[in-house]
Amino acid sequence: DAWDWTGDVSSWAPLSADPERGLVYVPTNPPTIDFYGGFRPGDGLFGTSVIALDVQTGERVWHFQTVHHDIWNFDNPTAPVALDVTVDGRPRQIVVQATKQGWAYTFDRVTGEPIWPSEERPVPQSEVPGEQLSPTQPMPTRPAAYEMQGLTEDDLIDFTPELRAEALEIIQNYRLGPIFNPPIQRGHPSGLRSFVSCPSGASNIHGPTSADPETGVIYVGTRRGCRSENIVPGELIDAPNDIKTTGRTYSQFAVVNRGDFRGPQGLPIYKPPYARIVAIDMNTGEHLWETPNGDTPERIRNHPALAGVDLPNTGVPAHPVTMVTKTLLITAEGTAGLPRLHALDKRTGERRGTVALPASGQYGMMGYLHEGAQYIVVQVAGRGLPGSLAALRLP
């Protein structure tokens, strides 16, 4: 019954629709609050779910919860993508939900039946007083995850022995684990500072998934990331201090110090690529290719600790923006990237060309024809340039 006072399940991401079927697909976020749910027992329907609604009546046709009792901020972050494909020789009308977990959950658009089995697998349980997590979480068997899930020593930076040694020292203060690694409270008996949650947002609202209706291939932008929050007793937040609050909360625990998990000398603690574009054939669920988002950033390429190191292309740590055409995949590097637009061969991921933008590409793109010419419109913004639209004409 916690819904009547905690509420806050909504659609953070855009919706999508099947006009012929009269269905609207709603991706939802978890209930308040992130990282602690002791005051909202149960799975928390219809939080962190994909919900199909009848557009005429508003009635729920089907739903699938992608995370039970979500305390990881795993909102479904992008609009579900509708495609017509052929699976095992059978025509299928599907809808695909890319997620912060790095999975592409795939359903029959009409019935909600998973196209490939989704298995309820055991996950670690919480030690935070009052918290009761779901013993299992739904994990797709296909397509394979397109982002690093969880963090182990094997995933740590290894550009130099010194940087790796620093990374190993840093993680001694944190509880590592697989995906759905649960938070621990400040003052944990182990003496650990906090937990590490990976991924912190593989797909996100900044870079919606693109889909090719002719081939059934989707192009997913994904950013590698880990986060580490502190879970502290709620009364510490409610006490008079410099944090502006609106009074006491219903939660026994609150979250402070939210943000990315930092590595040695300001570098990411994990190995690259830091962001990628992944092509997935939704007829088979197989990954076709992947490529880093943009090029290695200058701050990494010229980092003093990496002098003389032959670096791979690490990619820009930002959610790439994509749009598919007849032959190309058009990409922008995202908020933290350079102001450039790339054209990739959509079959291979090979870069075919690059043009400048007035500022970094943000969120989505649009294409249209006018007087026989094709145009691409990119949302851009940056220092000195507020949110704007940049239009480019293809030759």
C-alpha positions as CSV (number, residue, x, y, z in Angstrom):
1,D,0.0,0.0,0.0
2,A,3.0,2.3,-0.1
3,W,1.8,3.7,-3.4
4,D,-0.6,6.0,-1.7
5,W,2.1,8.1,-0.1
6,T,5.4,7.4,-2.0
7,G,4.0,7.4,-5.5
8,D,6.4,8.7,-8.1
9,V,6.1,5.9,-10.7
10,S,6.0,7.7,-14.0
11,S,7.4,7.5,-17.5
12,W,10.7,9.4,-17.4
13,A,11.5,8.5,-21.0
14,P,9.4,9.1,-24.1
15,L,6.6,6.7,-25.0
16,S,6.2,4.9,-28.3
17,A,3.2,3.5,-30.1
18,D,1.9,1.0,-32.7
19,P,-0.9,2.9,-34.6
20,E,-2.2,-0.2,-36.4
21,R,-2.6,-2.1,-33.2
22,G,-3.8,0.9,-31.2
23,L,-1.2,0.2,-28.5
24,V,1.0,2.7,-26.5
25,Y,4.2,1.4,-24.8
26,V,5.1,3.1,-21.5
27,P,8.6,2.7,-20.0
28,T,8.5,3.5,-16.3
29,N,10.9,4.5,-13.5
30,P,11.2,3.0,-10.0
31,P,9.2,4.3,-7.0
32,T,10.8,6.8,-4.6
33,I,13.5,6.6,-3.3
34,D,16.5,5.3,-5.2
35,F,18.8,2.9,-3.3
36,Y,16.5,2.2,-0.4
37,G,13.0,0.6,-0.5
38,G,12.5,-0.7,3.0
39,F,9.3,1.4,3.4
40,R,7.9,0.0,0.1
41,P,7.9,-3.8,0.4
42,G,7.2,-6.0,-2.6
43,D,8.2,-5.9,-6.2
44,G,6.8,-2.3,-6.7
45,L,4.6,-2.8,-9.7
46,F,4.4,-1.0,-12.0
47,G,7.7,0.6,-11.4
48,T,10.7,-0.1,-13.8
49,S,8.4,-1.8,-16.2
50,V,7.2,-1.8,-19.8
51,I,3.5,-1.3,-20.0
52,A,1.3,-1.7,-23.1
53,L,-1.9,0.3,-23.0
54,D,-5.0,0.3,-25.3
55,V,-5.0,3.8,-26.7
56,Q,-8.8,3.9,-27.0
57,T,-9.6,2.8,-23.4
58,G,-6.4,3.3,-21.4
59,E,-6.7,-0.3,-20.2
60,R,-3.5,-2.2,-19.6
61,V,-3.0,-4.9,-22.2
62,W,0.2,-6.4,-20.8
63,H,3.2,-5.4,-18.7
64,F,6.7,-6.7,-18.0
65,Q,8.7,-5.6,-15.0
66,T,12.4,-5.4,-15.9
67,V,13.6,-4.9,-12.3
68,H,11.8,-6.1,-9.2
69,H,11.9,-3.7,-6.2
70,D,14.2,-1.4,-8.0
71,I,16.7,0.3,-5.6
72,W,19.4,0.9,-8.3
73,N,17.8,3.7,-10.3
74,F,17.4,1.4,-13.3
75,D,14.6,3.4,-14.9
76,N,13.7,2.3,-18.3
77,P,15.4,5.2,-20.0
78,T,14.5,5.3,-23.7
79,A,11.3,4.9,-25.8
80,P,10.6,1.2,-26.6
81,V,11.4,0.5,-30.3
82,A,8.8,-1.3,-32.5
83,L,10.1,-3.5,-35.3
84,D,8.9,-6.2,-37.7
85,V,11.4,-9.1,-37.8
86,T,11.7,-12.8,-38.6
87,V,12.7,-15.1,-35.7
88,D,13.3,-18.8,-36.4
89,G,11.5,-18.4,-39.8
90,R,8.4,-16.8,-38.2
91,P,7.4,-13.2,-38.8
92,R,7.2,-11.4,-35.4
93,Q,6.1,-8.0,-34.4
94,I,8.3,-7.0,-31.6
95,V,9.1,-4.1,-29.2
96,V,12.6,-3.7,-27.8
97,Q,13.4,-1.9,-24.5
98,A,17.1,-0.9,-24.1
99,T,18.0,-0.5,-20.5
100,K,20.4,1.0,-18.0
101,Q,21.3,-2.6,-17.1
102,G,22.8,-3.1,-20.6
103,W,20.1,-5.6,-21.8
104,A,17.7,-5.2,-24.7
105,Y,14.4,-6.8,-23.4
106,T,12.4,-8.0,-26.4
107,F,8.7,-8.7,-26.5
108,D,5.8,-9.6,-28.8
109,R,4.2,-6.2,-29.4
110,V,0.7,-7.6,-29.0
111,T,0.9,-10.2,-26.2
112,G,4.0,-9.1,-24.2
113,E,5.5,-12.5,-24.5
114,P,9.3,-12.4,-24.4
115,I,10.7,-13.3,-27.9
116,W,13.6,-15.1,-26.2
117,P,13.2,-16.5,-22.7
118,S,13.8,-14.2,-19.7
119,E,15.1,-16.2,-16.7
120,E,14.5,-15.3,-13.0
121,R,18.0,-15.7,-11.6
122,P,19.2,-15.3,-8.0
123,V,20.8,-12.0,-7.0
124,P,22.7,-10.8,-3.9
125,Q,20.5,-9.8,-0.9
126,S,20.7,-6.6,1.1
127,E,22.1,-6.2,4.7
128,V,20.6,-2.7,5.2
129,P,18.1,-2.9,8.1
130,G,14.5,-3.0,6.8
131,E,15.4,-3.7,3.2
132,Q,13.9,-6.8,1.5
133,L,15.0,-7.3,-2.1
134,S,13.5,-9.6,-4.6
135,P,15.4,-12.9,-4.4
136,T,15.6,-13.0,-8.2
137,Q,15.7,-10.6,-11.2
138,P,14.6,-11.1,-14.8
139,M,17.6,-11.6,-17.1
140,P,17.2,-12.0,-20.9
141,T,18.9,-15.0,-22.5
142,R,19.2,-13.1,-25.8
143,P,20.5,-10.7,-27.0
144,A,23.6,-10.8,-24.8
145,A,24.3,-7.8,-22.6
146,Y,25.9,-5.0,-24.5
147,E,27.6,-3.4,-21.5
148,M,29.9,-4.5,-18.7
149,Q,27.7,-5.7,-15.8
150,G,29.2,-5.7,-12.3
151,L,32.9,-5.0,-11.5
152,T,35.7,-7.4,-10.8
153,E,39.5,-7.0,-10.6
154,D,39.8,-8.2,-14.2
155,D,37.8,-5.2,-15.3
156,L,40.2,-2.6,-13.7
157,I,42.4,-0.2,-15.6
158,D,45.7,-1.8,-16.7
159,F,47.4,0.8,-19.0
160,T,50.4,0.7,-16.6
161,P,51.3,-1.4,-13.6
162,E,51.3,1.7,-11.5
163,L,47.7,2.7,-12.4
164,R,46.5,-0.9,-11.9
165,A,48.1,-1.0,-8.4
166,E,46.4,2.3,-7.5
167,A,43.0,0.9,-8.8
168,L,43.5,-2.2,-6.7
169,E,44.1,-0.1,-3.7
170,I,41.0,2.0,-4.3
171,I,38.7,-1.0,-4.5
172,Q,39.8,-2.3,-1.1
173,N,37.4,0.3,0.4
174,Y,34.4,-0.9,-1.6
175,R,32.2,-3.9,-2.0
176,L,32.4,-5.1,-5.6
177,G,29.9,-7.5,-7.1
178,P,27.8,-8.5,-10.0
179,I,24.9,-6.5,-11.5
180,F,22.3,-5.9,-8.8
181,N,25.0,-5.5,-6.2
182,P,23.1,-4.1,-3.2
183,P,24.0,-0.9,-1.3
184,I,25.5,-1.1,2.2
185,Q,25.0,1.5,4.9
186,R,27.6,3.9,6.2
187,G,29.4,2.4,9.2
188,H,29.1,-1.2,7.8
189,P,30.8,-3.7,10.2
190,S,33.2,-4.7,7.4
191,G,34.7,-1.2,7.5
192,L,34.0,-0.8,3.8
193,R,33.2,2.7,2.6
194,S,30.4,1.8,0.2
195,F,29.3,-0.5,-2.6
196,V,29.9,-0.2,-6.4
197,S,27.1,-0.6,-8.8
198,C,27.8,-1.3,-12.5
199,P,26.5,-0.3,-14.9
200,S,25.2,3.0,-13.6
201,G,23.4,3.7,-16.9
202,A,24.3,1.8,-20.0
203,S,21.6,3.1,-22.2
204,N,20.1,6.4,-21.1
205,I,17.7,9.1,-22.1
206,H,20.5,11.1,-23.7
207,G,21.0,8.6,-26.5
208,P,17.8,6.8,-27.7
209,T,18.1,3.5,-29.6
210,S,17.9,3.7,-33.4
211,A,16.3,0.9,-35.5
212,D,16.5,-0.1,-39.2
213,P,13.0,-1.2,-40.4
214,E,14.5,-2.8,-43.5
215,T,17.0,-5.1,-41.8
216,G,15.6,-5.4,-38.2
217,V,18.9,-4.2,-36.8
218,I,19.0,-1.9,-33.8
219,Y,21.9,0.5,-32.9
220,V,22.3,0.9,-29.2
221,G,24.5,3.7,-27.7
222,T,26.0,2.6,-24.4
223,R,28.2,4.3,-21.8
224,R,30.4,2.4,-19.4
225,G,30.0,3.6,-15.8
226,C,30.0,2.6,-12.2
227,R,28.6,4.5,-9.2
228,S,28.9,4.4,-5.4
229,E,26.5,6.0,-3.0
230,N,26.4,6.3,0.7
231,I,23.3,5.0,2.5
232,V,22.9,6.9,5.8
233,P,20.2,6.9,8.5
234,G,17.4,9.3,7.5
235,E,17.6,11.2,10.8
236,L,21.0,12.4,9.8
237,I,19.5,14.1,6.8
238,D,16.5,15.4,8.7
239,A,18.7,17.0,11.3
240,P,19.5,20.7,11.0
241,N,22.4,21.1,8.6
242,D,23.3,22.8,5.4
243,I,21.1,20.4,3.3
244,K,17.8,22.0,2.4
245,T,15.0,19.6,3.1
246,T,11.2,19.9,3.4
247,G,10.9,18.1,6.7
248,R,11.0,14.5,7.9
249,T,10.7,11.7,5.3
250,Y,9.1,8.3,5.5
251,S,12.4,6.6,4.8
252,Q,14.7,5.0,7.4
253,F,17.7,5.7,5.1
254,A,18.7,8.3,2.6
255,V,21.3,8.6,-0.1
256,V,24.2,11.0,-0.1
257,N,27.3,11.5,-2.2
258,R,25.8,10.3,-5.5
259,G,28.0,10.2,-8.5
260,D,30.4,8.3,-10.7
261,F,32.9,5.9,-9.1
262,R,36.4,7.5,-9.6
263,G,39.6,5.7,-10.5
264,P,43.3,6.5,-10.1
265,Q,44.5,10.1,-10.9
266,G,41.1,11.1,-12.3
267,L,41.0,8.3,-14.9
268,P,38.1,5.8,-15.1
269,I,38.8,2.8,-12.9
270,Y,37.7,0.3,-15.5
271,K,39.1,-0.6,-18.9
272,P,37.8,1.0,-22.1
273,P,35.9,1.4,-24.3
274,Y,34.2,4.1,-22.2
275,A,31.2,4.3,-24.6
276,R,30.2,2.4,-27.7
277,I,27.7,1.9,-30.4
278,V,26.5,-1.7,-30.7
279,A,24.6,-3.1,-33.7
280,I,22.3,-6.0,-32.8
281,D,20.3,-8.1,-35.3
282,M,16.9,-8.5,-33.7
283,N,16.0,-11.3,-36.1
284,T,18.6,-13.5,-34.3
285,G,19.5,-11.6,-31.2
286,E,23.1,-11.6,-32.3
287,H,25.6,-8.7,-31.9
288,L,26.9,-7.8,-35.4
289,W,29.5,-5.2,-34.5
290,E,30.5,-2.5,-32.1
291,T,32.6,0.6,-32.3
292,P,33.9,3.2,-29.8
293,N,31.9,6.5,-29.5
294,G,34.2,9.0,-31.2
295,D,37.9,9.1,-30.3
296,T,40.0,9.0,-27.2
297,P,39.5,12.3,-25.3
298,E,42.4,14.7,-25.1
299,R,42.4,14.6,-21.3
300,I,43.1,10.9,-21.5
301,R,45.4,11.0,-24.5
302,N,47.6,13.6,-22.9
303,H,47.3,12.4,-19.3
304,P,50.8,12.5,-17.6
305,A,50.4,9.0,-16.2
306,L,49.8,7.7,-19.8
307,A,52.9,9.3,-21.4
308,G,54.4,6.8,-23.8
309,V,51.5,4.4,-23.6
310,D,50.1,3.1,-26.9
311,L,46.4,3.7,-26.1
312,P,43.5,2.0,-28.0
313,N,40.6,4.1,-29.0
314,T,38.9,4.5,-25.6
315,G,35.9,6.3,-27.0
316,V,34.3,9.4,-25.4
317,P,32.6,8.7,-22.0
318,A,29.2,10.0,-23.2
319,H,26.0,8.5,-24.5
320,P,26.2,8.6,-28.3
321,V,23.3,9.9,-30.4
322,T,22.4,7.9,-33.5
323,M,20.1,7.9,-36.5
324,V,20.0,5.3,-39.3
325,T,19.6,6.0,-43.0
326,K,19.4,3.7,-46.1
327,T,23.2,3.1,-46.0
328,L,24.6,5.0,-43.1
329,L,24.4,5.3,-39.3
330,I,24.8,9.0,-38.4
331,T,26.2,9.6,-34.9
332,A,27.0,12.5,-32.6
333,E,29.3,12.0,-29.6
334,G,27.0,13.2,-26.9
335,T,27.2,15.8,-24.1
336,A,30.9,15.2,-23.2
337,G,32.0,14.6,-26.8
338,L,33.5,16.9,-29.4
339,P,31.1,18.9,-31.6
340,R,31.2,16.5,-34.6
341,L,28.8,14.4,-36.6
342,H,30.1,11.0,-37.9
343,A,28.8,8.8,-40.8
344,L,29.4,5.1,-40.2
345,D,28.7,2.2,-42.6
346,K,25.7,0.7,-40.9
347,R,26.7,-2.8,-42.0
348,T,30.2,-2.7,-40.5
349,G,30.5,0.3,-38.2
350,E,33.4,1.6,-40.3
351,R,33.6,5.4,-40.2
352,R,33.0,7.0,-43.6
353,G,33.2,10.7,-42.8
354,T,33.0,13.4,-40.2
355,V,31.7,17.0,-40.2
356,A,31.8,19.7,-37.6
357,L,28.8,20.8,-35.5
358,P,28.4,24.2,-33.8
359,A,28.2,22.4,-30.4
360,S,28.0,18.8,-29.0
361,G,25.1,16.7,-30.3
362,Q,22.5,16.1,-27.7
363,Y,19.7,13.5,-27.4
364,G,18.2,12.8,-30.8
365,M,18.2,13.5,-34.5
366,M,15.7,13.9,-37.3
367,G,16.0,13.4,-41.1
368,Y,13.7,14.7,-43.8
369,L,13.6,15.4,-47.6
370,H,13.1,18.8,-49.1
371,E,13.2,19.6,-52.8
372,G,15.0,16.4,-53.5
373,A,17.7,17.0,-50.8
374,Q,18.1,15.0,-47.6
375,Y,18.5,17.0,-44.4
376,I,19.6,16.0,-40.9
377,V,18.7,18.1,-37.9
378,V,20.7,17.6,-34.7
379,Q,20.0,19.0,-31.2
380,V,23.1,20.8,-30.0
381,A,24.1,22.7,-26.9
382,G,27.3,23.7,-25.2
383,R,29.2,26.5,-23.5
384,G,28.2,29.7,-25.1
385,L,25.4,28.1,-27.1
386,P,22.1,27.3,-25.5
387,G,19.9,24.5,-26.8
388,S,19.7,24.8,-30.6
389,L,18.9,22.9,-33.7
390,A,21.6,22.4,-36.4
391,A,20.5,21.5,-39.9
392,L,22.8,19.8,-42.3
393,R,22.2,19.0,-46.0
394,L,23.6,15.8,-47.5
395,P,25.4,16.2,-50.9
